[in-house]
Amino acid sequence: MAGNRTLTMIKPDAVRNNHIGGILSMINDGGFRIVAMKYLRLTPEKAGKFYEVHKERPFYGELVDFMSSGPIVAAILEKDNAVEDFRTLIGATNPANAAEGTIRKRYATSIGENAVHGSDSDDNARLEGDFFFSELERF
């Protein structure tokens, strides 16, 4: 059975380009309910821990540098079939390949600066949500 929660981060590029409001609007219009949200800046250590699964990949260092380069917005979103539906809403990692009407088509500038993160599985959604939020911060 598909889970009903996923995690997103509005990445430093989208924050820097003043797209927080537009992205949150698309999330709300997509039928998601925000059950936790915070504005913060990841340290390189915290970004490295979050993306530890990619540690052996060639892009890991660049990803950690980028994700700690400025503030982000982290949020837990709720909706039936949340992970799959949110991945559809955000679009392909490469904005050139993203479908019209998706967050990345509208707000991403490149594969590396692709505006948002979305959990890729129900298990990762739980782990990622726990990384950012205590139970007291979820509504």
Short mmCIF file of the C-alpha atoms (twelve columns), coordinates in Angstrom:
data_MODEL
# 
_entry.id   MODEL 
# 
loop_
_atom_site.group_PDB 
_atom_site.id 
_atom_site.type_symbol 
_atom_site.label_atom_id 
_atom_site.label_alt_id 
_atom_site.label_comp_id 
_atom_site.label_asym_id 
_atom_site.label_seq_id 
_atom_site.Cartn_x 
_atom_site.Cartn_y 
_atom_site.Cartn_z 
_atom_site.pdbx_PDB_model_num 
ATOM 1   C CA . MET A 1   0.000  0.000  0.000   1 
ATOM 2   C CA . ALA A 2   1.336  3.440  -0.929  1 
ATOM 3   C CA . GLY A 3   2.111  5.850  1.893   1 
ATOM 4   C CA . ASN A 4   0.445  9.155  2.386   1 
ATOM 5   C CA . ARG A 5   3.476  11.310 3.270   1 
ATOM 6   C CA . THR A 6   6.548  12.502 1.428   1 
ATOM 7   C CA . LEU A 7   9.333  14.963 2.065   1 
ATOM 8   C CA . THR A 8   10.302 17.881 -0.098  1 
ATOM 9   C CA . MET A 9   13.020 20.477 0.113   1 
ATOM 10  C CA . ILE A 10  12.880 23.709 -1.811  1 
ATOM 11  C CA . LYS A 11  16.549 23.905 -2.727  1 
ATOM 12  C CA . PRO A 12  18.925 26.892 -2.399  1 
ATOM 13  C CA . ASP A 13  18.561 27.897 -6.068  1 
ATOM 14  C CA . ALA A 14  14.779 28.206 -5.838  1 
ATOM 15  C CA . VAL A 15  14.995 30.023 -2.490  1 
ATOM 16  C CA . ARG A 16  17.617 32.419 -3.909  1 
ATOM 17  C CA . ASN A 17  15.396 33.075 -6.947  1 
ATOM 18  C CA . ASN A 18  12.337 33.880 -4.773  1 
ATOM 19  C CA . HIS A 19  10.289 30.839 -5.849  1 
ATOM 20  C CA . ILE A 20  9.192  29.621 -2.399  1 
ATOM 21  C CA . GLY A 21  5.677  31.048 -2.741  1 
ATOM 22  C CA . GLY A 22  5.159  29.779 -6.277  1 
ATOM 23  C CA . ILE A 23  6.348  26.288 -5.402  1 
ATOM 24  C CA . LEU A 24  4.206  26.127 -2.260  1 
ATOM 25  C CA . SER A 25  1.232  27.271 -4.310  1 
ATOM 26  C CA . MET A 26  1.796  24.459 -6.824  1 
ATOM 27  C CA . ILE A 27  2.069  21.988 -3.939  1 
ATOM 28  C CA . ASN A 28  -1.245 23.191 -2.471  1 
ATOM 29  C CA . ASP A 29  -2.913 23.229 -5.887  1 
ATOM 30  C CA . GLY A 30  -1.669 19.645 -6.368  1 
ATOM 31  C CA . GLY A 31  -3.813 18.556 -3.435  1 
ATOM 32  C CA . PHE A 32  -1.023 18.175 -0.870  1 
ATOM 33  C CA . ARG A 33  -1.406 19.246 2.737   1 
ATOM 34  C CA . ILE A 34  1.687  20.606 4.485   1 
ATOM 35  C CA . VAL A 35  1.991  18.806 7.827   1 
ATOM 36  C CA . ALA A 36  5.446  20.162 8.800   1 
ATOM 37  C CA . MET A 37  7.627  22.927 7.401   1 
ATOM 38  C CA . LYS A 38  10.776 24.841 8.315   1 
ATOM 39  C CA . TYR A 39  13.200 27.307 6.786   1 
ATOM 40  C CA . LEU A 40  16.832 26.486 7.548   1 
ATOM 41  C CA . ARG A 41  20.351 26.285 6.215   1 
ATOM 42  C CA . LEU A 42  22.068 22.909 6.125   1 
ATOM 43  C CA . THR A 43  25.674 22.771 7.256   1 
ATOM 44  C CA . PRO A 44  27.992 20.812 4.948   1 
ATOM 45  C CA . GLU A 45  27.995 18.045 7.581   1 
ATOM 46  C CA . LYS A 46  24.183 17.860 7.707   1 
ATOM 47  C CA . ALA A 47  23.883 17.967 3.903   1 
ATOM 48  C CA . GLY A 48  26.497 15.207 3.696   1 
ATOM 49  C CA . LYS A 49  24.543 13.086 6.177   1 
ATOM 50  C CA . PHE A 50  21.258 13.623 4.324   1 
ATOM 51  C CA . TYR A 51  22.806 12.599 0.992   1 
ATOM 52  C CA . GLU A 52  25.015 9.871  2.481   1 
ATOM 53  C CA . VAL A 53  23.381 7.304  0.197   1 
ATOM 54  C CA . HIS A 54  25.181 9.038  -2.712  1 
ATOM 55  C CA . LYS A 55  28.577 9.229  -0.984  1 
ATOM 56  C CA . GLU A 56  30.331 7.026  -3.572  1 
ATOM 57  C CA . ARG A 57  28.807 8.844  -6.559  1 
ATOM 58  C CA . PRO A 58  30.937 11.382 -8.451  1 
ATOM 59  C CA . PHE A 59  28.462 14.227 -7.867  1 
ATOM 60  C CA . TYR A 60  28.316 13.828 -4.049  1 
ATOM 61  C CA . GLY A 61  30.737 16.636 -3.137  1 
ATOM 62  C CA . GLU A 62  29.134 19.075 -5.538  1 
ATOM 63  C CA . LEU A 63  25.673 18.154 -4.223  1 
ATOM 64  C CA . VAL A 64  26.723 18.695 -0.600  1 
ATOM 65  C CA . ASP A 65  28.309 22.048 -1.492  1 
ATOM 66  C CA . PHE A 66  25.188 23.150 -3.342  1 
ATOM 67  C CA . MET A 67  22.738 22.057 -0.656  1 
ATOM 68  C CA . SER A 68  24.705 23.909 2.031   1 
ATOM 69  C CA . SER A 69  25.165 27.046 -0.109  1 
ATOM 70  C CA . GLY A 70  22.037 28.805 1.148   1 
ATOM 71  C CA . PRO A 71  18.751 28.359 2.978   1 
ATOM 72  C CA . ILE A 72  16.219 25.693 2.090   1 
ATOM 73  C CA . VAL A 73  12.601 24.994 2.976   1 
ATOM 74  C CA . ALA A 74  11.959 21.448 4.184   1 
ATOM 75  C CA . ALA A 75  8.393  20.155 4.379   1 
ATOM 76  C CA . ILE A 76  6.457  16.972 4.931   1 
ATOM 77  C CA . LEU A 77  3.515  16.724 2.559   1 
ATOM 78  C CA . GLU A 78  0.436  14.570 2.953   1 
ATOM 79  C CA . LYS A 79  -1.832 13.120 0.286   1 
ATOM 80  C CA . ASP A 80  -2.917 9.645  -0.785  1 
ATOM 81  C CA . ASN A 81  -0.089 8.113  -2.858  1 
ATOM 82  C CA . ALA A 82  2.095  11.054 -1.815  1 
ATOM 83  C CA . VAL A 83  5.512  9.904  -3.085  1 
ATOM 84  C CA . GLU A 84  4.398  8.992  -6.592  1 
ATOM 85  C CA . ASP A 85  2.049  11.963 -6.978  1 
ATOM 86  C CA . PHE A 86  4.697  14.406 -5.781  1 
ATOM 87  C CA . ARG A 87  7.340  12.955 -8.113  1 
ATOM 88  C CA . THR A 88  4.878  13.529 -10.953 1 
ATOM 89  C CA . LEU A 89  4.291  17.116 -9.798  1 
ATOM 90  C CA . ILE A 90  7.999  17.953 -9.595  1 
ATOM 91  C CA . GLY A 91  8.884  16.464 -12.995 1 
ATOM 92  C CA . ALA A 92  12.102 15.038 -14.390 1 
ATOM 93  C CA . THR A 93  15.432 15.884 -12.751 1 
ATOM 94  C CA . ASN A 94  16.544 17.600 -15.956 1 
ATOM 95  C CA . PRO A 95  14.143 20.527 -16.435 1 
ATOM 96  C CA . ALA A 96  14.621 20.257 -20.206 1 
ATOM 97  C CA . ASN A 97  12.917 16.849 -19.993 1 
ATOM 98  C CA . ALA A 98  10.283 17.825 -17.414 1 
ATOM 99  C CA . ALA A 99  6.652  17.886 -18.475 1 
ATOM 100 C CA . GLU A 100 4.839  21.187 -18.864 1 
ATOM 101 C CA . GLY A 101 3.114  22.260 -15.671 1 
ATOM 102 C CA . THR A 102 5.658  20.625 -13.363 1 
ATOM 103 C CA . ILE A 103 7.642  22.433 -10.686 1 
ATOM 104 C CA . ARG A 104 10.988 21.737 -12.340 1 
ATOM 105 C CA . LYS A 105 9.777  22.822 -15.773 1 
ATOM 106 C CA . ARG A 106 8.683  26.125 -14.272 1 
ATOM 107 C CA . TYR A 107 11.417 26.800 -11.687 1 
ATOM 108 C CA . ALA A 108 14.539 24.651 -12.267 1 
ATOM 109 C CA . THR A 109 17.471 25.980 -14.263 1 
ATOM 110 C CA . SER A 110 19.600 22.833 -14.705 1 
ATOM 111 C CA . ILE A 111 20.033 19.222 -13.630 1 
ATOM 112 C CA . GLY A 112 22.149 20.406 -10.694 1 
ATOM 113 C CA . GLU A 113 19.955 23.344 -9.733  1 
ATOM 114 C CA . ASN A 114 16.611 21.620 -10.064 1 
ATOM 115 C CA . ALA A 115 14.580 23.612 -7.517  1 
ATOM 116 C CA . VAL A 116 13.164 20.808 -5.353  1 
ATOM 117 C CA . HIS A 117 13.846 17.454 -3.773  1 
ATOM 118 C CA . GLY A 118 11.195 14.776 -3.509  1 
ATOM 119 C CA . SER A 119 11.451 11.456 -1.704  1 
ATOM 120 C CA . ASP A 120 11.824 8.500  -4.062  1 
ATOM 121 C CA . SER A 121 10.092 5.848  -1.911  1 
ATOM 122 C CA . ASP A 122 7.814  5.506  1.085   1 
ATOM 123 C CA . ASP A 123 10.711 4.212  3.183   1 
ATOM 124 C CA . ASN A 124 12.925 7.159  2.244   1 
ATOM 125 C CA . ALA A 125 10.051 9.575  2.865   1 
ATOM 126 C CA . ARG A 126 9.875  8.318  6.464   1 
ATOM 127 C CA . LEU A 127 13.655 8.489  6.948   1 
ATOM 128 C CA . GLU A 128 13.911 11.935 5.377   1 
ATOM 129 C CA . GLY A 129 10.982 13.282 7.367   1 
ATOM 130 C CA . ASP A 130 12.625 12.023 10.559  1 
ATOM 131 C CA . PHE A 131 15.882 13.727 9.539   1 
ATOM 132 C CA . PHE A 132 14.236 17.163 9.667   1 
ATOM 133 C CA . PHE A 133 11.240 16.907 11.989  1 
ATOM 134 C CA . SER A 134 10.377 15.588 15.438  1 
ATOM 135 C CA . GLU A 135 6.882  14.248 16.092  1 
ATOM 136 C CA . LEU A 136 6.107  17.518 17.919  1 
ATOM 137 C CA . GLU A 137 6.708  19.462 14.693  1 
ATOM 138 C CA . ARG A 138 4.194  17.470 12.619  1 
ATOM 139 C CA . PHE A 139 0.539  18.443 12.443  1 
# 
